[in-house]
């Protein structure tokens, strides 16, 4: 995953390997002006934070103004930063409800982030903001469960034939956006399959940047159901990598070679 940010003066690439013992990530940053390597960053944590931050930005711009509750489907590593970042973006969040199929993981997650344990998938799905952060290949969120005005942030299912959202979610959504339409056409099963079945049209899918820039309005009514499908883009890795390097320099940590 590669990107160039002229404003930051950096180019960057994230590389990773699927290994039996895990998936290590690394971000390399290159200084455009000096034409040299600027930093090598172990990026497991960076990836978690930038994915959470994207949902935080989406929540800030797309959640209804009076959103008070957050539901999380999935209790893994990525779900933790989803809760933290959405709470930061929406200080009015008073209640977090989580659910996953493994009771031990559910209880540990709830204790760590201060959430309530739901009894089924439906409990998180009925909140004002709903996050799906799973590795499921089949839908874990049904559109019929969503309340009017819900914002859905779907961050899992990054393969063409994997889905977290059923077709009813897309049918009920008044506004659908993603981080990159070009990338979503390749790897977002949550959007590809509904388009193939005629439930959705790519012309109806927008990019989050359009909302942030004020080019379009993502929500026209408090009762609108809105979907943000997040796959993750390289520009986010460059941006958070640049911030990490700047903080490291100020705090005089890291190793200079």
Secondary structure, DSSP 8 states (H G I E B T S, - for coil): -EEEETTTTEEEEEEE--BTTB--EEEEEEETTTTEEEEEEE-HHHHHHHHHHHHHHHHHHHS-TT--EEEEE--SHHHHHHHHHHHHH-TT--EEEEE-S-HHHHHHHHHHHT-EE-SSHHHHHTSSEEEE----SS--B-GGG--TT-EEEE----STT--SB-HHHHHHEEEEEES-HHHHHHH-HHHHHHHHTTS--GGGEEEHHHHHTTSS-S-SSTT-EEEEE----HHHHHHHHHHHHHHHHHHT-S---
